[in-house]
Amino acid sequence: MPTSLELIKRSHVLQLDQRDCGVACLLSLVRFYGGDSNFEQIRRFCGADLSGTSLLGLKEAALQLGFEADGYESDIPSLIEHGKPVILHIELEGGLQHYVIWYGPLTPNGGITPFPSEGKGMGIVVFIISDPVRGVVEWTEDDLKKHWKSGACLVLEPNGSFIKVADKANLKKEWFLNLIRQDVPLLAVSAGVGVLMAVLGLTMAIYSQQLIDKILPSKNPTRIILSTVLVVVLLLARVGLSVLRQFLLMRQSKEFGIRMNTAFYDKLLHLPKSFFDTRKIGDFVARLNDTGRIQSTVSMLTGNLLVDLLMVFASFGLLFYYNWQVGLASLLILPIYFWLIYRQNKGLIEAQTNVMVAYSLSESNFINTIQGIADVKNRNKQAFFSNLNQLLFGSFQERVYQSGTRQVSLSASTGVAATVFIGVVLGITIYAVYKNQIKIGEMTAILGAVSSLLPSVTNLALISVPLNDAKIAFERMYEFVQVKAEKVNNEEQTFDFQSLQFQNVSFRFPGKTQLLQNIDFQLQKGEVISIVGESGGGKSLICQLVQRFYEPEAGQIRVNGQFPLEELDVQQWRKLISVVPQQVHIFNGTVVDNICFGTTEQEIAEAFQWLERYGFAPFLDSFPQGVLTIVGEEGVNLSGGQRQLIGLARALVAQPQLLILDEATAALDRHTEKFVLELLKQLKSKMGILFITHRLHTLSSICDRIYLLENGVFAQSGTHEQLLQNVNMYSDYWSELNLETQMLTELNNGRN
């Protein structure tokens, strides 16, 4: 069945810059098949950098977006036979690499068909190509052969996990309704109270008319007093209802805010660690703050919207009741007044969006600078970072100023329009009074109704501004919420660690070169093995694969020789392992808080008994207030060695069955390092230990096997003695160390 050329043009996306051609092609196909995404998400999925992305990166992104995808080397007849859109890797003039989408041959009626009318490969007039630079264009077969020299292409088709726009909208709606469902009773009562307030809001307009036209002329003191008392009671009732409504909305706002913040924060805590690798702290903080925007918009919609609608209808009713000419004039003029305000919504929304983006950048920069304040001072770069802050915060304030000027402009235009409208109403009513068509009291009531009508019309005209503000905030939050959390197996799994085995494990980040290739090793309980290699070679990555922060691209990790690691419950697995990372994160609080992580008093007591038994007492007592010492924000008051010992204590109090040490002694002095190595020897029989270090002199006395990681593969492995028998980086280190020791000995002997 022919494909609509209009659909192709409608789904086409132009690239934002030179590196985005592949991303734009994939986004175009997502929209072509009825889904939606954005540049930022696809860039992240495919690992795009300043040079763009590879076909492999596009494949990995397509898989995450719900496509079946694979790369091929193909030709034109095969494309035609396939009959579905394909991303082609082409070469432009000057050797520039580029991506386009091939949709198929153009039919005489303007459609796209997978097969030509005169047989395969024959009779084709043009092919329809979606070019991220030039748009939807037509290529002849010669054009295609000229540019598509490599024959490389990405074949992709949506599978069952592909989410269409309508389905995505339903998922968003369901998530939001689940959050707000508990608030429905409160919001319903608040809306009902608002309706009563709107009705009572017209009390003074009606009373003023009755007072001037009937009550005062009657000169009846009893009637005057009773009517005045009645109005006072009604106005007091309105005040009471207003207070009640505010309390209801505050309660709903508090509970909804807590619920939304908790749901969002809990979701973040259960997202994969890889999700946090490419995002700034300011992004998370800004999205947490977005909950306030959604919260205030919900309160506004349920409270003010219904009241404003009712006020508009009631006020129009009064105007037509008192004078149909005024009602008709209002019906003709107010839509223009509404349009004058509504047409500025787009500019206001754009200005608010720019403010939110600029705020996020400014906040991220501020947090980043404070976290690196030591480096800023060491390099004397205060002026540079001050200028950067001034630039970013100045940009933020400029966006705020631009938003403010739009609001001032809106206020001025609405003020002029409102004045004109009131002038028209005043002229009509004065003329009507002059002609004895209405009384003075009725004129007063009309002016009162108009004064209530204008703010409500203004609020309704501007309703899309807070709505869009909340929509943007909601979309930003939902971008995080829709990410799949770490898979948790609800089945109870109880087992003890006996062994860990890597079988031909390979890994690469999306769209990047392979970091690990065919990694094989085994770690038994009671063993200490070490992985050594150059910086950036993938040693820490192996640790993160063991922690299940990432999944292997190929191969398998097995536990106890029978359980694939990916099939184990991730929480149960992490109960069995402890890690001392290169950079030990210190949380705000005391030493005991950082070691025990909020466990019960009894568990804390048992933990410190364990630490004292294994020799940590001198270290813990060295703090000014012992374990109750406040360590400062992110451990600002701690040395590097103290951080690592806290990290080691934190790991060991969990009594793991598998201990991972990633440069865990790098900041320790020789005496403390010796203590740690002796401790590991004592604990060795109770656990398996994976030791990553650059301090190779520590390995000979503790390791059962040493693996040398070079260029993503294990070049050699063996015991200390076995590795010294061959030429490798480990034996080179010991040769250099022995030579230095010999030279120092000879130098000292010469001095003596």
N, C-alpha and C positions, 0 to 999 in steps of 0.2 A: 504493500500500500504506500503510495507516495507520501513523503514527508512535506509538511507545509514550509515553504520558504519564509513565510511570515514568522513562524515559530522560531526558525533559526536566527532570523534577524532580532527577534524580541529577546532571545536568550543570550545573544552575543555580548561579550564583555571585552572592553578594550583594556590593554595592560596599563598599569599605573606608571611603571618605569621600565627601563630596558631589561631588567632581570626577571620581570613578571610574566613573560610570554607563556611559559608552561603553566603557571598558576592560573592565568586568565583563561587558557584553553580548558583546564579542568573545571574551573568555576562555570564556564559557559555550558559544558556538558551536564554539570549538576543541575543547572537551571533548565536546560533542554529537556531533561527527564523529569522535571517537576519538583526538584528539590531546591535547596538553598544553602549557601555557605557564605564565606567572605574571604578576602585576600589574606587576612591575618591568620585565620585558622588553617587555610591550605598551605601557606608558607611554612607554618609550624609543622604540619603533618609531613611535608616533603623535604624539610630541612633546607629550605632555600637560604642562600647567603648572597653576598654582594655580586657573585658571578652567576646567580640564577639557580637552577635546579637541574638534576639529571633525570633521565627517563626512569631510572630506578626509584628516585625520589617521588616522581609523579605516580608511579605504580603503588608505592607504599601509601601515599596520600589517598589514592583512589580506593584502596582496600579499606582504609579507615572511614571513608565517606559512604561505604555501602555498595561498592562495585566489585564485580569479578573482573580482575585486570591482570594482564600479562604482556610482556614485551616480545616483539617478534622482528625478524627481518622478512620483508614481504615485497610484493610487486603489485602493479596496478590491477591485473586480472584477479588476483587474490582479494584485493580490496573490494572490487565489484561483486565478487562471489560472496564475500562476507556480508555486504549489504547494510552495515550499520556504521555509525560515526566512529572514526578512529583518529587519535592524535598522532600526527606525523612529525618526525624530527627532520628538519630541512636545513639547507645551507643557502644563505642569501649572498648577494654580491659582496666581495671582499672577505669571504669565508666566515661571515657572521652566522653563528648557530641560532636557530629559531624553532619555534613550535607553531603548528597550525592544526586545525581540525578539518579532516576530509569527511564531507557528508554524503557525497555520491553524485551521480550524473544529473543534470538538469533536464527535465522533460519538456516537451513543447508547451504544455499547459502551465508551466511555471512551478511544478512540483519537483520533488526529489525522489528518484526511484533507485533501488539497489541494482537494477539490471537495465542495460540499454535496449532499445527497441529492435536492433538488428543483430542480435547475437552478442555473446560475451566478447568484450574488447573491441567491438566494431560499432560504428555509427554514433559514437559519443560526441556531442557538440562541445559541452563544457562540463567541468566538475565544479561543484560549489565548495568553496574553501572559506572557513572562518579564520581570518587573520587578526590576531590581537592588536596589530598596528593599523592595518588598513580597513578593517571591518569585514563584512561578508562580500567576497569577491568571486569572480569566475576565472577558472584556469582551464586552459586546453591541456590535452594529454602531453604535449611538448613542454608546456610550462611545468607540469608536475614532474616529468622526467628530469628537467633541467635542475630543479631545486631539491628533489627527493632522491639524492644520489645514494645515501646510506641504506635506504630501504627500511630503516628503523622506525618502528611505530608502537604505539600502546593501544591494545585492543581492550575495550572495557564495556561492561554492560551492568546495569543495576541488578542487585540480588535482593534477597528477602530482607536484608538489614538496611536497605536504602530508605531513607525517611523523606517523604514528600512534604511539600509546604503545608498542605492541609493537615497531615498527620502531625507535623511538628507544632502547628498552631493548637491542635487538640491536646498535645502533651503539655504545652505551656499553660493552656487553660486549666487542665486537670491539676497541674502542680500548684497553680495559684489558688484555685478553688479549695484545694485541700488545706491550704494555709488559712484561708479566710472563713472556712465553713463554721468554725467554732464561734465566730463573731457575728453570725447572721442574726441571732436573737437581739443582741445589743444594738446592732445597726438598724434593725427593724424598729425597735422602740425609739431610737434616736431620730429616725426618719419621721415616725409618727408625731413625735414631739415637735419636730421642725415644721410639719404641716400645721399644727395648732398655732405655732408661733407666727407663721405666715398669715393665717386668718386674723389673729389678734393684731398683727402689724398694721392692718387697715382700720383698726378701731378709731385712731385719732382722726383719720380723714373723714370717716362717717360721722363721728361725734362733732367735729368742727362744723360740718354742714348742718346737723340737727341743732347745735347750740345757737348758731347765728340766725338760722331761718325759722326755727320753731320755739326752742326753749327760752331764749332771752326775750323774744317778742311776747311770749305768754305772760311774762312777769310773775310767774308762779314760783315762789321761793322753794316750796316742797319739791316741785319737779326739777328745779335747777340743782338743788342739793342732791337728790336721789340720782340724777343722771351723772352728776360729777363723781359721786361715790362709786357708782357702777363702773365708770371709766377708769377710776383709780384702781379699783379691784381688778379689772381686766388687765390693766397695764402691769400691776403687781404680779398677776398670774403669769403674764408674759415673761417678766423678769425671773420668776421662779422656774418656769419651763426652760428659759435660757440657761440658768445655772444647772438644772438637771441634765440638760442636753450636753453641756460642756463636760460635766462629770462622766456621763456615759461615753462620750467621744474620747476623753482622756484615758478612761479605763480600757476601752477598745484599742486605742492607739498603743498603750503600754503593752497589753497582752499580745497584740499583733506584732509589734516591734520585737518583743522578746522571742516570739515564736519564729518569725522570719529570720532574725539574726542567728538564732540557735540552729535552725534548719540549714542555713547557708554555711555557718561555721562548721557544723558537724559534717556536712558534705565535703568541705575542704579537707578536713582531717582524714577522710577516708579515700581521697583521690590518690592515684599513683604518684610516687615520688617524681617520676619523669615529668609530670604535669607542672611542677614547680621550677623546673630547670630553666625555662625560657621566659619566665615572668618576673616582673619587678614587684618588690614589696608594696610600692605605692599603688599598684593595680589592685592588690587584694584589699588594702585599706580603703581605697576609693569605692570599691564594690561593697564593702561592709557599710560604708557611709550611705550608699545608695538605698539601703533599706529604709532610711529615714524619709527619702523622697517618696518612695512607694507608700509608706505608712501615712504620710500627710495627704497624699492624693486620694487614698481610700477614704480617709475621714472627710475630705472635702467633697468627694462625689456623693457619699451617702448622706452627708449632712446638708451641704449648701445647694447642691444641684437640684434636688427635689423642691427645696424651699424656693429657689429662684424661679423654677418652672411654674410653681403654683402662684407665686407672686405676679408673674407676667400675666397669666390667664385671669387672675382675680382683678388685677389693675385694669386690664383691657375691659373686663366686664363692667367695672365701675364707670370707666370713661364712656362706654356706649350707653350705660344706664342714665348718666347725668346729661350727656350731650353727644348725639351721634356724630355731629361734625368733628368734634375733638377726637372721638374714637376712630373715625375714618382717617383723619389727618395723622393720627398716631400709627395707624395700620400702614399708611403709605410711607411715612418718614422713618419709622424705627427700623425697617429692613435695610434702609440705606445706612443708618447709624450702625446697625449690626455689621454690615458689609465693610464699612470703613475700619472697624476694629478687626474683623476677622481676616482681612487681607494682609494685615501685618503679622499674623501668627507665624507664617513661614520664617520671616526674618527673626522674630523673637525666639523661635525654636532653634534656628541655626546658631543664634548668639548664645543660647543656653548650652547647646552641645559643645560649642567652642570653649565655653567657660569650664565645663566638666573635664574636657580633654586637657586643657592647660593646667587645671588644678592637679590632675593626676601626675602630669610631668613634673610640676613644681614640687609636689610632695615626695615623689620618688627620688628626685635629686637631693632634697633636704635630708631624707633618711639615709641615702647612700653616702652623703658627705659626712654626716655625723658618725656613721659606722666606720668610716675610714679616716677619722680625724688625726690619728697618729701619723699616717702616711702623708696627709696634707701638711702637717707641721714639719715632718722630717724633710720634706722637699721644699719647704717654704713656699707653698702654693696657695696660701690663704687668699692672695689677691685674685688668682685665677678662679678659684671656686666661689669667691665673693662675686666676681663679675658674672660667672655662670648662673649663680643664684639670682643676681639682679636681672639677668637676661630672661630667665625662665619665669621668675615671679613677676617681673615687669610685663612679660607677655600675658601672664594670667590676669594681672590687674588691667591690662589693656583690653582683654576680652570682657572683663567685668564692666569696664567703662563703656565699651561698645554696646553691651547689653543694656546698660543703664541709659545710654542716649536713645536707644530704640524705645525704651519704656517711657522716657520723658516725651519723645515725639508722639508716642501713642496717647499719653496723657493730654498733651496739648491738642491733638486732633479730636479726641473724644470730648474734651472740654468745650472746644468751639462748636462741635456738632450738637452737644447737649444744650449749649446756650441758645443755638438757633432753634432747636426743637422746643425748648421751654418758651422762647419768644413767640413762636408760632402758636403754641397752646395758649399762652397768655393773651395774645391778640384775639384769638377766636373767642375765648371766654369773656374778655372785656366787651367785645362786640355783642356777644350773646346777652350779657348783663344789661348793656345799654339798650338792647332791643327787647328787654324783659322776657327773653327766652329761658333764662335760668336766673336763679337768685344768687346773691353774694356768697351765701353759705355753700351752695353747690359749686361755685367757682373755687372756693377754698378747698373743698373736697377733691375737685379735679386736680388742682395743683399738688395736693398731698399724694394722690395716687400716682401722678407723674414722677414725683420725687422718689417714690418707692419703685417705680417701673424702671427708671434709667439704670440704677446700679445692677438690677437683676439682668437686664439685657446685656450690659457690659460683661458681667460674670459669665453669661452663657456664650458670648462671642469669644471670650478668652479661654473657654474651657479646654480647648485643644492644647494650650500651652502647658499647663500642669499635667495634662494627660500624656503629652509627648515626652515631657520631662520624666514622668514615671515610666513610660514605655521604654525610653532609652536606658533608664536605670534597671528596669526589669530585664531587658535584653542582655545588658552587661552581666547581670547576676546569672541569668539562665545559661549564658555561654559557659559558665563554670558548672552549673548544676547538671547540665546535660552530659557532661563528661562521665564516662563509666567509672564507677568506683572500683577499687581493688576487689577481685573476686573472692568472696568468702564462702567456704563450704560449711553449711549448717550442720553437717553430720559430725558427730563426736569422733575425733581421731586422737587416740592416745598411743604413743609409741616413744621409745627411747632412741637417741641418736647412737648409731654404731659406725656408720661410714658415709662419706660424701664422694660422689664420683662424677667427674666431667667426662662426657663421651663425645668427642669430635664437635665441641661447642664452638660456634662462630657467632660474631656479633658485629653490627655496624649501627650507627645512628642514622635516622632517615636521610636518604640521599647522599650519604657520606661514604668514604672509602672504608673498607673492612678494617676493624681494629683488632679483632681476635679471629684466629683461623685454626680450626681443628685442634682445639685445646683439649688435652687428655691428662687427667691426674686423678689420684685417689687419696683420700684422707681418712684414716681409721681413728676411732676413739682410742686415746692413749698415745697418739702421735702428734708431733709438731712438724709441720712442713712449712717451707718458706718459698715465696715467689719474689725474685729480684729481677730488676731490669731498669732501663732508662726511664727518666721522668716522662709521663705522657704515653707510656707504652701499653697501658691497659691493665696494670696491676690492681688499681683501685676498682676498675670496672669489673674484674672478676669477683671482688668482694661484694659489689652491688648486685651482681647476678645471683650470688649465694643468698643475699638478703631479699631477693625477688623484687628489687626496685626496677629491674629491667628483665625482659624475657629474651632468651637466645634467638638469633635468627635461624640457626640450624644446630643440629645436635641435641643432646639431652643431658640434663643434670639429674642424677638419681640419688636417692637417700636410702641407706641400708641395702643397697643393691637391688631393690625391688620397686620402690616408690618413685615415679617421676615427680620432680619437685613441683612442677606446675599443677599437679593434681592434689597436692597437699593443701590443707587449709592454711592460708597465709598467716593468720593470727596464731594458730597452734604452732606453726613452724618458727615464728619469731619468738615464741616463748622458750624455745630450745636454744636459741643463739643469742649472743651478745657481741657488740661491736665497739671497738675503740677507734674512732675515725681519725683522719689526719688533723682535722680542725674540730676539737671538742667544743660543742656549743654549751655555753653556760647560761642558765636561765636566771632571771631576777629572783633574788631570795637568798637563803643561807646555804652554807655548805651541805647541811643535812638535806635540804630541799633538793639540791642538785644531785645528790647521790641516791636518795630513796624515792623521789618522784611521788610524793603525796600518799604513801602507804600508811597503814595504821601505826599507832604508837608501839604496839607489840612487835609488829614486823620491823619497825625501825630499830627497836632495841636488839632484836635478833640479828639484824644486818650488821650493826656495829659490834656486836659480840664476835661475829664472824670476821669482820675486818681487823679487830684487835688480835684475834687468834692468829691471823696471817701476817701480822707485823705492820699494819697501817697506823697504829696508835701514835707513834712519833710524828708522822706526817699530819694527822688530824689535830694533834695537840699544838702544832706549830702555828696555827692561826690565832689571832689575838683573843677571840672569844670562843675558841675551839670550833666545834661543828656548827655553832650558832652564829658564826661570823657572817655578816652580810657581804656578799661577794661583789656587789655593784652590778650595774646594768651590763649584761653580756660578759661578766667576769672582768670588768675593767681594772679591778684591784688585784688580779691574779697574774702570776708569771706563766710563761708557757709550760714549764714543768709542772706547776700546780694544776693547771688545766688538765694536763695529760693524766696526772695521778687521780684527779677527781673522775675523769672519764674511765680510767681503769677500775676504780672502786665502784663506780656506777654499773659497769659491765659485770663485775664479779659478784656483787650482792645478789644478782638475779640467779646465781649459781647455774650458769649455762652448761649445756652439754657440747656446744660448739662455740669456741671463742675466736673472733676475728680481730687481729691487731693490724691496723693500717698505719704504719709509721708511728706506732704508739710509744716509742722511746726516743723520738727524734729530738725532743726538747729537754731530755733528762740529763743530769750530770752523771759522771761515771759511777759514783756511789749509789745513786738512786736507780740507775739502769741495772746495776748488779743486783740490787734488791729485787727488781721486777723479774729479772731472768731467773733468780733463785726461786721466786714465788711460782713462776710458770712451771719450773721443774717439779715443785710439790704438787701442783694442780694437774699436771699432765695426765695422770692415770684416770682422772675423773672426766676428761673431756678431750675432744679433738681441738687442735689449735692451728689456725692458719695465720702465718706471720709474714707481713709485708714490710720490708725495711730497706733503706739504703745503707744502713750501718752494718756492713757485711761481717765485721769482726764479732758481732754478737751471735752469729749463726752456728759457728763450729761446735759450741758447747751445748746447744739445745736442740738443734734440728735433726730429724731423722732423714729428711730428704730436702734437697734444694732444687728449685726449678728456675732455669734462666729464660726469661721472656725477652725475645728479640724480634722486632718487626712483626709483632702479633702472633708469633708461634713460639713454642718451647724449643729452644735450640738444643739445650742439653739438660739433663737432670741426674741427680745422684746424691750420695752422701758427700760430706766435706772432703773426705779423702779421695773419693772417686773423681770429683770435679777437679781436684788439684793435679790429677794425672794427665789432664787434657789442656789444650790451649783454649781458653774462654775468658769472658769478662771476670768471672769469679777467681780463676787462677791468676789472672793478670793483677787483680787487686791485691791478692796475698803476696805475689812476687814483689810488687811495689812497696807493700807494707814491710816485708822482710828486709828489702833493700834500705828503706828509710831507717828501720831499727838498727841495721848493721852500721849505717853511716853515723847515726847518733852515738852508737857505742864506741866507734873508732874515734869520733870527735871528743868524747868525754875522756877516753883513755889518753888521747894526745894532750889534753889539758892537764891531766894528772901527771 
